[in-house]
Amino acid sequence: MKAQSVFVGSPESGKVIVGSLSVSRIKTEALAEDLYHVAEELAGLLQYPLYTVQVVSTVELLSI
């Protein structure tokens, strides 16, 4: 499972900047609410405001 925080900023040039911060190796038992709170805390350290938080889960369907 991986959580990705997306932040958006618009500097003085007027161009929109989109960046992301990914965190992996998250416990599968982690609650969505807890992930969101962690993303909010990390966003406080970033230059631009938090836009969205996404959780990406990968499932292995076939083992070779």
C-alpha positions as CSV (number, residue, x, y, z in Angstrom):
1,M,0.0,0.0,0.0
2,K,1.2,3.5,-0.8
3,A,-0.1,6.9,0.2
4,Q,0.5,9.9,-2.1
5,S,-0.1,13.5,-1.1
6,V,-0.6,16.0,-4.0
7,F,0.1,19.7,-3.5
8,V,-0.6,22.6,-5.8
9,G,1.0,26.0,-5.8
10,S,0.9,29.0,-8.0
11,P,4.1,31.1,-7.7
12,E,4.4,34.7,-8.8
13,S,4.9,33.6,-12.5
14,G,1.3,32.5,-12.6
15,K,2.2,28.9,-13.6
16,V,0.5,26.2,-11.6
17,I,2.9,23.8,-9.9
18,V,1.8,20.3,-9.0
19,G,4.0,18.1,-6.9
20,S,3.6,14.9,-4.9
21,L,5.0,13.1,-1.9
22,S,4.8,9.4,-1.6
23,V,5.0,7.2,1.5
24,S,5.3,3.4,1.1
25,R,5.4,0.4,3.4
26,I,2.2,1.4,5.2
27,K,0.6,-1.2,7.4
28,T,-2.4,-2.7,5.7
29,E,-4.4,-2.2,8.9
30,A,-3.9,1.6,8.8
31,L,-7.2,3.5,8.7
32,A,-7.9,6.0,6.0
33,E,-8.6,8.7,8.6
34,D,-5.2,8.1,10.2
35,L,-3.5,8.3,6.8
36,Y,-5.3,11.6,6.1
37,H,-4.2,13.1,9.4
38,V,-0.6,12.1,8.7
39,A,-0.8,13.7,5.3
40,E,-2.1,16.9,6.8
41,E,0.7,17.0,9.3
42,L,3.3,16.5,6.5
43,A,1.6,19.2,4.4
44,G,2.4,21.7,7.1
45,L,6.1,21.2,6.2
46,L,5.6,21.8,2.5
47,Q,5.7,25.1,0.6
48,Y,2.3,24.7,-1.0
49,P,-1.1,23.7,0.4
50,L,-2.3,20.1,0.3
51,Y,-4.7,19.4,-2.6
52,T,-5.6,15.7,-2.3
53,V,-4.5,12.5,-0.6
54,Q,-4.6,9.2,-2.6
55,V,-4.1,5.7,-1.3
56,V,-2.8,3.2,-3.9
57,S,-3.1,-0.5,-3.2
58,T,-1.4,-3.2,-5.3
59,V,-2.6,-6.8,-5.3
60,E,-0.5,-9.6,-6.7
61,L,-2.8,-11.9,-8.8
62,L,-0.3,-14.4,-10.0
63,S,2.9,-15.7,-8.6
64,I,5.5,-17.1,-11.1
